[in-house]
Amino acid sequence: MTILRFPPQAIAQAQSVHLSDSLWQRPQVQGITIDGPHSRDLDDAIWIEATPSGAILWVHIADVAELVHPGSFLDKVVLARTQTRYFGRGNDPMLPRVLSENKLSLLAFQERPTLSVRITLDAAAQIEGVSIFESWLSSQKKFSYQEADSAQNDPGSPFQETLQLSHQWAERLNRARGVAGAIGGIATGRGDWLDEDGRPIRAEERRYNSHLIIQEFMIAANRAVAQWLADADAVALYRNHTARDIAPDRETMYKTLLMLGSGAALRRQVQNWLNRADYGPVLIGHFALNLPAYCHFTSPIRRLADLINHRIVKARLHEQRPPYTKTDLEQLAQYIAHVSREYENESEEYFKAQRKEQHQESLRTAAELEQVAEKEFSHLLKYAITHEDLEPIRTEVETRLEDKRLQIQDLYLLLFRSKERALQQRVCAHLNENVQDGPSIISMACSVEEQWQQFRFVEESGPPFHAWLEVERAGQVWTTVDVSEHPRKQGARHHACLAWIKAYVEDALVTPEQREQAREVVVEEERALFGGEREEVRLLAETMAQEQVIAEPKLMHPILTKTLKDEQNLIGLLSELCQAFQWPSAEYEFSDEGDEFSCECQLEAMNERFSGKASAPKKQLAKHRAARVVLEQLQGRVNS
């Protein structure tokens, strides 16, 4: 990606900037910083104190506006860049490093000018009062996220009490926002987080308690400043966010986002429902945070929008004329959005070129392809299909398909992203022997494909059971003419998915109306051919199916004979059994038992109900142990 060089004049001006002695007439404040382990552009510090009725939260922000003045050469450099860009290694700062990482950065034991936001919270973590004032800070400690978590649990740390109190109130703030209907800054059901605009953040980026502290304290400061400006009817650069007309109500949206099973599905759903957040002088409100007023204020070293709002706030504190008109702010908002999209496009092209290089590097020899792990091969397959370049890995794809070494997502890609009929038909042949994979493939397509909305089964009770699959794509429902039949309900569903996939590949899908018309024709033909004999045939088939269900043969499967080990994925093994024998999926229910979680696993199989209950300090471990109990019961039942 392009790294912009600072003009010599900007560096010279940054080096010549000096702090005025009058700055130290401001009140001194106390605080600590928590940031990434290698960060040096530290623009926010925090502090908290308990009160009889709640707490007082301080957020201190580097006073960049004190040194970077409108119209200066440095200001023009900031306007050209608009933000600091971060890469895998290093960054491209908005301000020269002598400012961003030295003279303005809130480094430990270094005196720095700051703007402080003092927020009074009641016992329910609601904001009772806000004051904003100029201050100066000598940060008492620079923590990384990991170090802050360690200090929080270290009785020997002088900051343990402050960090514990900070985490307690961060949890209260987060919980209060969730109860109020916020979607931004909330954890999803699969452990990922949504950022303030509702976009997914990978779970590994939110590993520490201190991440929640910084998130909640910064959101609190930004909303407090925005409301302070809005109450004064001030023209500022607000951060507005809206939902699209097609979005459901907030509660439905929240529940859906919590239940989505993959990051890709989460991103697609958010994009469908929510508009991009943008800046503007007209106050609209922030949908994802469910706030009437919000702005960016806490990162003036890294973002132009924050610096603009600092100048506006400082002008109000000094009772000066606003530094920007409404027209100025409208133009700045449009410009920031334009530069941001240019950066995004450049970043996307850069990573696309990187993926292409990695892909080509991985395709050197067939022998090397054989050694590629399943997950990495899935990446290769996705790249090859996306760029219509399957030929280099075709033989390996066919080999892995034959050996049953392709994952569900690989089968999905070959069926619905590949345009090669021969490979699609080979996948269908593979599914004839692995029909239980059909529902997973359909579910993945509905989660990932932009035009696929949902799927459902149309069923007739049995035995034998009859089922059709219906999938809604781009507003139109598609199904198959022929019905799928099986002695078990789950089996009928599996075969209905396979029938749908085959019809998709052969371009033979129909609408539900066309299916019903075809069925009426078949019924009339059967009546003409068989007359009264048709009913006798149906009754005989029904009786045979019932006998088949009752006289279930002894089950044989490696999982039912091998010794279970704790290091195995026992939840996955139980799921594998359910798919192999076409049983309904196991159900898990959780409950709190003091410091532990209790999980009950229930399974309907072999005309019996198996149940296992276990407890553990973590939900996943309790689920793992409950699955083991049921697996042991199944082994005992089959081997008795």
C-alpha distance (Angstrom), angle and dihedral (degrees) to the residues before:
residue distance angle dihedral
M1 . . .
T2 3.79 . .
I3 3.82 114.7 .
L4 3.80 111.9 -155.8
R5 3.79 116.0 -138.5
F6 3.79 119.2 -139.4
P7 3.82 114.3 -119.6
P8 3.83 112.3 -111.7
Q9 3.82 89.3 -117.0
A10 3.83 91.1 58.6
I11 3.81 92.2 50.1
A12 3.81 91.3 47.4
Q13 3.80 91.8 49.8
A14 3.82 91.2 47.7
Q15 3.81 90.9 50.9
S16 3.80 91.9 49.7
V17 3.82 95.0 52.4
H18 3.80 112.5 112.3
L19 3.76 131.5 -176.0
S20 3.79 115.8 -113.6
D21 3.79 118.7 -120.2
S22 3.80 88.1 -128.2
L23 3.80 89.5 69.1
W24 3.80 90.2 74.3
Q25 3.82 90.1 60.7
R26 3.79 85.9 74.8
P27 3.83 117.2 95.4
Q28 3.79 114.6 -86.9
V29 3.82 116.7 -122.8
Q30 3.78 132.5 -167.7
G31 3.79 128.3 -129.4
I32 3.79 149.3 134.4
T33 3.81 131.2 -131.4
I34 3.81 127.1 -129.6
D35 3.79 117.6 -169.9
G36 3.79 144.3 127.6
P37 3.84 116.2 -45.1
H38 3.81 93.2 -109.7
S39 3.83 99.5 35.8
R40 3.78 118.1 124.5
D41 3.82 100.1 164.2
L42 3.81 93.4 82.9
D43 3.79 110.3 173.4
D44 3.83 102.9 161.8
A45 3.80 136.4 53.6
I46 3.79 129.3 179.8
W47 3.80 141.0 -152.8
I48 3.81 135.4 171.7
E49 3.80 138.5 -169.5
A50 3.78 129.9 -171.9
T51 3.82 120.3 -123.1
P52 3.81 130.6 -168.2
S53 3.81 90.0 -102.0
G54 3.81 101.7 32.7
A55 3.80 133.5 -53.0
I56 3.79 144.3 -61.2
L57 3.79 115.1 -128.5
W58 3.79 123.2 -163.1
V59 3.81 125.5 -164.1
H60 3.81 114.4 -175.1
I61 3.80 118.0 -163.1
A62 3.81 128.1 -164.6
D63 3.81 108.4 -100.3
V64 3.80 96.8 -128.5
A65 3.83 91.9 158.6
E66 3.81 89.3 65.5
L67 3.81 90.7 66.3
V68 3.84 105.1 24.9
H69 3.81 108.1 61.7
P70 3.83 127.9 -166.7
G71 3.81 112.2 -94.7
S72 3.83 95.1 18.4
F73 3.78 121.2 125.5
L74 3.80 89.1 -108.7
D75 3.79 89.1 54.1
K76 3.80 90.3 54.2
V77 3.80 89.7 52.2
V78 3.81 90.1 51.4
L79 3.81 90.5 49.3
A80 3.80 90.6 52.4
R81 3.80 92.8 52.6
T82 3.86 103.5 30.9
Q83 3.83 93.3 -172.5
T84 3.79 147.0 18.6
R85 3.79 112.3 -98.8
Y86 3.79 119.6 -145.7
F87 3.79 124.9 -152.7
G88 3.79 134.5 -175.7
R89 3.79 86.8 -89.6
G90 3.77 118.8 26.3
N91 3.78 131.8 -27.6
D92 3.79 145.1 -105.3
P93 3.84 103.0 -123.9
M94 3.80 126.2 -143.5
L95 3.82 90.2 -139.0
P96 3.82 128.6 39.3
R97 3.79 109.8 -85.7
V98 3.79 92.6 -116.0
L99 3.83 85.1 68.8
S100 3.81 104.1 28.2
E101 3.81 95.3 46.1
N102 3.78 101.6 26.3
K103 3.80 127.1 15.8
L104 3.82 95.8 33.4
S105 3.81 102.4 26.1
L106 3.82 114.1 104.0
L107 3.79 94.0 -123.1
A108 3.79 119.1 174.1
F109 3.83 115.6 -82.9
Q110 3.82 92.3 1.7
E111 3.81 118.6 121.7
R112 3.80 110.3 -123.2
P113 3.83 135.1 172.6
T114 3.79 111.6 -115.2
L115 3.78 144.0 177.4
S116 3.81 109.8 -132.3
V117 3.79 127.8 -152.9
R118 3.83 112.4 -159.7
I119 3.81 112.5 -163.2
T120 3.80 124.0 -172.0
L121 3.81 113.4 -153.0
D122 3.79 128.0 -165.4
A123 3.81 123.8 -141.6
A124 3.84 91.0 -84.4
A125 3.84 91.8 54.1
Q126 3.81 92.2 -108.1
I127 3.82 118.1 144.2
E128 3.81 110.9 -107.1
G129 3.80 99.9 171.1
V130 3.81 142.5 2.6
S131 3.79 132.6 -161.3
I132 3.80 127.6 177.2
F133 3.80 122.5 -162.9
E134 3.79 142.9 157.3
S135 3.79 113.7 -101.1
W136 3.77 144.4 152.9
L137 3.78 128.8 -119.2
S138 3.76 139.3 -163.8
S139 3.80 101.7 -167.0
Q140 3.79 112.0 -130.8
K141 3.82 95.6 -150.8
K142 3.79 142.2 4.6
F143 3.81 108.6 -141.4
S144 3.77 129.0 -174.5
Y145 3.82 113.3 -145.2
Q146 3.79 90.6 -103.6
E147 3.81 92.9 47.6
A148 3.80 91.3 49.7
D149 3.82 90.6 53.6
S150 3.80 90.9 49.1
A151 3.81 92.6 49.0
Q152 3.80 89.9 48.8
N153 3.83 88.2 62.3
D154 3.81 96.5 38.4
P155 3.84 115.3 95.4
G156 3.80 87.9 -164.5
S157 3.81 94.3 60.1
P158 3.83 115.4 99.7
F159 3.82 87.4 -144.6
Q160 3.82 98.7 51.0
E161 3.81 94.8 101.8
T162 3.82 92.9 46.6
L163 3.80 93.0 48.2
Q164 3.81 93.5 45.9
L165 3.79 90.7 49.2
S166 3.82 89.8 47.0
H167 3.80 91.6 52.4
Q168 3.81 92.7 47.1
W169 3.79 91.7 53.1
A170 3.81 92.8 42.0
E171 3.81 87.9 57.3
R172 3.81 90.4 48.4
L173 3.80 91.7 49.2
N174 3.81 91.5 48.2
R175 3.80 92.5 47.2
A176 3.81 92.1 47.7
R177 3.80 91.4 51.0
G178 3.81 91.0 49.2
V179 3.80 91.8 50.6
A180 3.81 89.0 49.4
G181 3.82 90.1 57.0
A182 3.81 102.8 -97.9
I183 3.80 117.4 157.7
G184 3.80 97.3 -179.5
G185 3.79 117.3 85.2
I186 3.81 93.5 17.6
A187 3.82 129.3 126.7
T188 3.82 118.6 -116.1
G189 3.78 127.0 -136.2
R190 3.82 93.0 -99.9
G191 3.81 95.1 53.1
D192 3.80 98.9 -97.2
W193 3.80 122.3 122.5
L194 3.78 131.7 -133.0
D195 3.80 116.2 -136.4
E196 3.80 123.0 -132.0
D197 3.83 90.8 -79.1
G198 3.82 93.5 48.5
R199 3.81 96.2 -102.3
P200 3.83 118.6 140.1
I201 3.80 119.6 -101.8
R202 3.79 117.1 -161.6
A203 3.81 113.6 -106.7
E204 3.81 92.6 -123.9
E205 3.82 89.1 62.0
R206 3.82 90.2 60.6
R207 3.80 102.5 47.9
Y208 3.80 100.2 129.6
N209 3.81 136.2 65.7
S210 3.79 88.7 -129.5
H211 3.81 90.0 65.0
L212 3.80 87.0 67.1
I213 3.83 91.2 47.9
I214 3.80 93.3 55.4
Q215 3.82 93.7 41.4
E216 3.80 94.6 52.0
F217 3.80 96.6 40.4
M218 3.82 92.2 49.6
I219 3.82 92.7 47.0
A220 3.80 88.8 48.8
A221 3.82 92.0 50.8
N222 3.81 94.2 45.7
R223 3.81 93.2 48.9
A224 3.82 91.5 45.0
V225 3.82 92.7 52.8
A226 3.81 92.3 44.5
Q227 3.81 92.0 51.1
W228 3.83 90.2 45.5
L229 3.81 89.0 55.0
A230 3.82 93.7 42.2
D231 3.82 92.2 50.7
A232 3.80 87.6 55.0
D233 3.82 89.8 48.6
A234 3.83 87.3 -122.9
V235 3.78 122.6 168.3
A236 3.81 105.4 -122.8
L237 3.79 140.5 150.6
Y238 3.82 98.6 -89.3
R239 3.79 123.2 -170.5
N240 3.81 106.3 -125.5
H241 3.79 127.1 -170.9
T242 3.81 130.2 -179.5
A243 3.80 139.5 -178.3
R244 3.79 123.0 -125.8
D245 3.79 122.9 -107.8
I246 3.81 91.2 -108.1
A247 3.82 93.2 56.6
P248 3.83 116.3 112.5
D249 3.78 123.6 -127.7
R250 3.81 116.6 -63.4
E251 3.82 95.9 -103.9
T252 3.82 93.4 50.9
M253 3.79 90.5 46.5
Y254 3.79 92.4 50.5
K255 3.82 94.2 49.0
T256 3.81 91.7 47.1
L257 3.80 93.7 50.6
L258 3.81 90.5 49.7
M259 3.81 92.0 53.5
L260 3.81 100.7 45.0
G261 3.77 109.5 115.4
S262 3.80 104.6 -150.3
G263 3.77 138.8 44.1
A264 3.80 91.1 -125.8
A265 3.80 91.4 53.9
L266 3.79 90.2 48.0
R267 3.81 93.2 51.4
R268 3.80 92.8 46.6
Q269 3.80 93.5 49.4
V270 3.80 92.5 48.1
Q271 3.79 90.7 49.9
N272 3.80 90.6 50.1
W273 3.79 94.5 50.5
L274 3.80 106.7 32.0
N275 3.79 133.5 56.4
R276 3.78 121.3 -139.4
A277 3.79 114.3 -85.8
D278 3.79 112.9 -114.3
Y279 3.79 142.7 179.1
G280 3.77 126.1 -108.0
P281 3.83 143.6 147.4
V282 3.81 92.3 -122.1
L283 3.80 111.7 84.0
I284 3.83 111.3 -127.2
G285 3.82 102.8 151.8
H286 3.76 135.3 -118.9
F287 3.82 115.6 -84.8
A288 3.81 101.2 -168.7
L289 3.80 92.3 49.6
N290 3.82 91.0 37.6
L291 3.81 91.0 -133.4
P292 3.82 128.4 142.3
A293 3.83 90.3 -143.0
Y294 3.79 132.8 22.5
C295 3.80 135.7 158.0
H296 3.79 141.0 167.9
F297 3.79 112.1 -103.3
T298 3.81 109.3 135.1
S299 3.84 101.7 75.5
P300 3.83 109.9 50.5
I301 3.83 92.3 146.0
R302 3.81 89.5 58.2
R303 3.85 106.3 30.1
L304 3.79 132.9 47.4
A305 3.83 92.3 -150.2
D306 3.81 90.7 61.0
L307 3.81 92.2 48.8
I308 3.82 90.4 51.2
N309 3.80 90.8 53.0
H310 3.82 90.5 47.7
R311 3.80 89.5 57.2
I312 3.80 90.7 49.1
V313 3.82 92.9 49.3
K314 3.81 93.5 45.9
A315 3.81 90.4 50.6
R316 3.82 89.4 54.5
L317 3.80 92.0 46.9
H318 3.82 89.6 53.7
E319 3.82 92.4 40.5
Q320 3.80 90.7 -120.3
R321 3.79 130.4 145.7
P322 3.83 114.3 -81.1
P323 3.81 109.8 -91.6
Y324 3.83 91.9 -138.9
T325 3.78 135.7 42.8
K326 3.78 123.2 -140.4
T327 3.82 89.0 -103.5
D328 3.81 90.8 51.2
L329 3.80 90.8 53.3
E330 3.81 93.4 46.4
Q331 3.80 90.1 54.2
L332 3.82 92.6 44.9
A333 3.82 91.0 50.1
Q334 3.81 91.7 52.0
Y335 3.79 91.2 46.5
I336 3.84 93.8 49.7
A337 3.83 90.2 49.9
H338 3.82 90.8 49.8
V339 3.82 94.1 50.5
S340 3.82 91.5 44.4
R341 3.82 91.3 55.1
E342 3.81 90.6 47.8
Y343 3.81 89.6 53.4
E344 3.82 90.7 48.4
N345 3.80 92.3 50.6
E346 3.79 92.0 47.5
S347 3.81 90.9 48.6
E348 3.81 91.6 48.8
E349 3.81 92.0 51.2
Y350 3.80 90.9 47.4
F351 3.81 94.4 53.0
K352 3.78 91.1 42.3
A353 3.82 89.4 56.8
Q354 3.81 89.8 46.8
R355 3.81 91.7 52.6
K356 3.79 90.7 48.8
E357 3.80 91.2 52.0
Q358 3.81 91.8 48.2
H359 3.80 90.7 47.3
Q360 3.79 93.5 51.7
E361 3.81 90.5 45.8
S362 3.82 89.5 55.2
L363 3.80 94.0 53.4
R364 3.78 99.9 66.3
T365 3.80 101.8 116.0
A366 3.81 138.7 -0.8
A367 3.81 89.4 -122.6
E368 3.80 90.8 58.4
L369 3.80 91.1 48.1
E370 3.80 90.1 58.1
Q371 3.80 89.3 60.0
V372 3.80 95.7 50.5
A373 3.82 111.5 114.8
E374 3.81 119.0 -117.1
K375 3.81 95.5 -107.3
E376 3.79 93.4 48.9
F377 3.80 91.1 45.5
S378 3.81 88.6 54.6
H379 3.81 88.5 57.2
L380 3.81 90.3 49.7
L381 3.79 91.5 49.4
K382 3.80 92.9 48.9
Y383 3.80 91.6 50.1
A384 3.81 92.7 46.4
I385 3.82 93.2 50.4
T386 3.80 93.3 43.9
H387 3.80 90.8 53.0
E388 3.83 95.0 36.9
D389 3.80 90.5 -119.8
L390 3.80 103.7 126.0
E391 3.79 97.3 134.3
P392 3.85 97.3 88.6
I393 3.82 92.1 56.2
R394 3.83 101.1 28.4
T395 3.81 95.3 105.5
E396 3.79 91.8 48.9
V397 3.83 90.8 47.7
E398 3.80 90.8 53.2
T399 3.81 91.9 45.8
R400 3.79 93.3 50.4
L401 3.79 91.0 46.1
E402 3.80 90.3 52.3
D403 3.82 90.8 48.0
K404 3.83 91.9 46.1
R405 3.81 91.4 -119.2
L406 3.79 98.5 128.8
Q407 3.80 118.0 103.7
I408 3.80 125.8 -128.9
Q409 3.80 91.6 -101.1
D410 3.83 89.2 53.3
L411 3.81 91.1 54.3
Y412 3.81 89.7 47.2
L413 3.81 91.1 52.4
L414 3.81 93.3 48.7
L415 3.80 92.3 48.4
F416 3.80 102.9 41.2
R417 3.81 106.5 19.8
S418 3.79 101.7 35.0
K419 3.80 118.5 80.9
E420 3.79 94.0 -157.6
R421 3.80 110.8 111.5
A422 3.82 94.5 -165.6
L423 3.82 92.6 58.3
Q424 3.80 91.4 43.7
Q425 3.80 90.1 53.8
R426 3.81 91.3 48.5
V427 3.81 89.3 53.5
C428 3.81 89.2 51.0
A429 3.81 89.3 52.1
H430 3.80 88.9 50.3
L431 3.82 90.0 51.4
N432 3.80 90.8 54.0
E433 3.81 85.8 72.5
N434 3.81 95.1 34.4
V435 3.79 101.6 40.4
Q436 3.82 92.0 152.5
D437 3.84 88.8 73.2
G438 3.82 92.5 64.6
P439 3.84 98.3 84.9
S440 3.81 91.8 48.2
I441 3.81 91.3 52.5
I442 3.81 92.3 48.7
S443 3.81 91.3 46.6
M444 3.80 91.2 51.1
A445 3.81 91.7 50.1
C446 3.81 91.2 51.8
S447 3.82 90.0 49.6
V448 3.80 96.9 47.2
E449 3.80 109.3 27.1
E450 3.79 110.8 87.7
Q451 3.81 96.1 -142.6
W452 3.82 96.7 43.4
Q453 3.80 110.8 94.4
Q454 3.82 109.0 173.2
F455 3.80 146.2 -37.3
R456 3.79 135.5 -138.3
F457 3.80 140.5 174.3
V458 3.80 125.6 -115.6
E459 3.78 106.0 -153.5
E460 3.78 143.4 -176.0
S461 3.81 118.0 -155.2
G462 3.78 121.8 -114.2
P463 2.90 159.3 90.7
P464 2.90 98.8 -81.6
F465 3.81 91.6 42.5
H466 3.82 121.8 -148.0
A467 3.80 125.5 -155.8
W468 3.78 142.5 172.7
L469 3.79 124.6 -167.8
E470 3.80 118.3 -134.6
V471 3.81 120.4 -165.6
E472 3.80 124.2 -172.2
R473 3.80 112.7 -142.3
A474 3.80 122.9 174.9
G475 3.79 90.3 -16.2
Q476 3.84 95.2 -51.6
V477 3.81 124.0 104.5
W478 3.82 117.2 -136.0
T479 3.81 128.6 -168.3
T480 3.82 142.3 152.1
V481 3.78 131.5 -89.0
D482 3.80 95.8 -136.7
V483 3.78 121.7 67.8
S484 3.82 122.3 -130.9
E485 3.79 116.6 -128.2
H486 3.80 131.5 -164.1
P487 3.82 138.5 152.9
R488 3.81 88.3 -116.7
K489 3.79 128.6 55.0
Q490 3.81 93.1 -133.2
G491 3.79 90.7 49.6
A492 3.81 91.1 52.5
R493 3.81 89.2 53.3
H494 3.79 92.7 49.3
H495 3.79 92.1 51.2
A496 3.81 91.1 45.2
C497 3.82 88.9 58.0
L498 3.80 91.0 48.9
A499 3.82 91.3 48.7
W500 3.81 89.8 50.6
I501 3.81 92.3 50.0
K502 3.80 91.8 49.6
A503 3.80 91.5 48.7
Y504 3.81 89.2 49.6
V505 3.80 91.6 53.2
E506 3.81 91.6 47.0
D507 3.82 92.3 44.3
A508 3.81 89.4 -120.6
L509 3.82 102.0 127.0
V510 3.80 117.8 131.0
T511 3.79 137.4 -168.4
P512 3.83 119.4 -100.9
E513 3.83 88.2 -107.2
Q514 3.80 91.5 54.6
R515 3.81 89.9 47.5
E516 3.81 92.1 53.9
Q517 3.80 91.3 48.0
A518 3.81 90.3 51.5
R519 3.82 91.2 48.4
E520 3.81 92.0 52.6
V521 3.79 89.9 53.8
V522 3.82 91.3 50.3
V523 3.82 92.5 48.9
E524 3.78 91.7 51.5
E525 3.81 91.3 49.1
E526 3.82 91.5 49.9
R527 3.78 91.7 50.0
A528 3.77 90.6 51.7
L529 3.82 92.6 48.5
F530 3.81 103.6 39.2
G531 3.80 107.5 19.2
G532 3.81 110.8 178.6
E533 3.81 93.6 -4.8
R534 3.80 90.0 72.5
E535 3.83 92.8 72.4
E536 3.83 91.8 51.3
V537 3.79 90.5 51.0
R538 3.80 90.8 50.5
L539 3.84 92.8 50.5
L540 3.81 91.6 48.5
A541 3.80 92.0 50.6
E542 3.80 90.5 49.0
T543 3.82 92.0 51.5
M544 3.81 92.4 48.8
A545 3.80 91.2 49.8
Q546 3.80 91.7 51.5
E547 3.80 90.9 50.1
Q548 3.79 89.7 50.1
V549 3.82 91.1 53.6
I550 3.80 93.3 48.0
A551 3.79 95.7 45.1
E552 3.78 95.3 54.6
P553 3.83 110.9 171.9
K554 3.79 123.7 -126.0
L555 3.80 109.0 -76.3
M556 3.79 118.6 -120.4
H557 3.81 122.4 -166.4
P558 3.85 133.1 137.1
I559 3.82 91.2 -122.4
L560 3.81 89.9 60.6
T561 3.79 93.5 55.4
K562 3.81 105.4 37.3
T563 3.81 126.6 87.1
L564 3.80 111.3 -101.8
K565 3.81 117.4 -124.5
D566 3.81 127.4 -161.5
E567 3.80 92.6 -130.0
Q568 3.82 89.8 61.2
N569 3.81 121.8 93.6
L570 3.81 93.5 -108.7
I571 3.80 92.9 174.9
G572 3.80 88.8 56.4
L573 3.81 92.0 46.2
L574 3.80 91.0 54.2
S575 3.80 90.2 48.5
E576 3.81 89.6 49.6
L577 3.81 90.3 54.1
C578 3.80 91.4 50.4
Q579 3.80 90.5 52.9
A580 3.80 93.8 44.8
F581 3.82 94.4 52.7
Q582 3.83 95.4 30.5
W583 3.80 93.6 -118.9
P584 3.81 120.9 156.2
S585 3.81 111.4 -91.2
A586 3.79 117.6 -90.4
E587 3.81 115.1 -98.4
Y588 3.81 123.5 -138.1
E589 3.81 127.5 -159.9
F590 3.83 124.2 -172.2
S591 3.79 133.1 -157.5
D592 3.81 134.8 173.9
E593 3.79 119.1 -111.6
G594 3.79 105.3 -178.2
D595 3.79 108.1 -80.3
E596 3.81 93.0 -2.2
F597 3.79 139.3 64.5
S598 3.80 121.2 -127.5
C599 3.80 120.1 -150.5
E600 3.79 127.9 -169.3
C601 3.81 118.3 -162.2
Q602 3.81 117.9 -160.2
L603 3.80 127.8 -174.1
E604 3.82 134.1 179.7
A605 3.83 108.7 -147.0
M606 3.82 138.4 143.6
N607 3.82 90.4 6.9
E608 3.81 89.5 -60.3
R609 3.80 136.7 99.8
F610 3.79 115.9 -127.0
S611 3.80 120.0 -163.5
G612 3.79 132.5 -174.8
K613 3.80 129.6 178.7
A614 3.81 129.3 -167.8
S615 3.81 140.6 161.1
A616 3.81 133.5 -143.0
P617 3.83 140.5 156.2
K618 3.83 89.8 -103.6
K619 3.80 129.8 48.3
Q620 3.81 95.5 -129.9
L621 3.80 92.5 51.4
A622 3.82 91.4 48.9
K623 3.81 89.0 50.5
H624 3.82 90.3 48.2
R625 3.81 91.8 52.6
A626 3.82 93.6 45.7
A627 3.81 90.1 52.4
R628 3.80 89.0 52.0
V629 3.82 91.6 55.3
V630 3.82 91.0 53.3
L631 3.81 92.3 45.6
E632 3.81 90.0 52.4
Q633 3.81 90.0 49.7
L634 3.80 90.4 51.2
Q635 3.81 91.1 49.5
G636 3.78 90.6 50.3
R637 3.81 92.5 47.4
V638 3.82 94.7 49.2
N639 3.80 96.3 41.9
S640 3.82 96.0 44.3
